Amino acid sequence: MIHAVEVHRPHGPVPMGRTAFNEAVRRGEAPQPVQRRHRSTLYRWGDIREFLEKLATGENA
């Protein structure tokens, strides 16, 4: 599991900011969180890895 703040820029592997990543989640382009609680949102690392592979191949363009 990976926390949402560890997913996107400036320190995470996803090359987009928090707002852009959250919009991609809302549009269904990025993976949905598996656990969302007060002040804590978690994603599966495998889901994020798949999303990064799709970005690299241009499938989410």
N, C-alpha and C positions, 0 to 999 in steps of 0.2 A: 504494500500500500504506500501511496505517496500523497503528501498533503498538497492542496491546491497551490499554496504559495511556493512550492518547490517545482511546480510544473512549468510555469511561464517565465518570460524574461523578468528581470535581468539575470537571474541565476539559474533558471531551469532550462531543460532541453528544448522546450517548445519555442520556436522563434517568433513569438508574438506576445504582446502585452496582456495584462489581466483582462481588460475590457474586451479586446478582440477575441481572446480565448473564450471568455464567457459568452460572447455572441455566437461563436462557432458551436459551443455546447447547446445553446438555445435553438440554433438552426439544425442541429442533429449532425453536424459535420465532425465534431469532436466528441470523445466519449463522455457519457453521463457519469456523474460521480456515483460511487456505490454507497457512500454514507455522507449525509449532510446533517450536521448538528450545529448548535449555536457555536459560532466561531471556529468551526472545524469542518472542512470538506475534504474527503479522501477519494482518490482514484486508484484503480488497479494499475500497477506498473506495466503489465502486459497490454492493457488497453491504450496506454499512452505510447508505448513502443509501436503498436500497430498504427496509431494516428500519425506518428512521425514518419513511418515507412510510406504511408499514403501521401503525406506532404512531399516527401522526397521524390515520389514517382509522379506527382501532379494529379493524383486521383481526386483530391479535394479542391481543385482549382475552380 
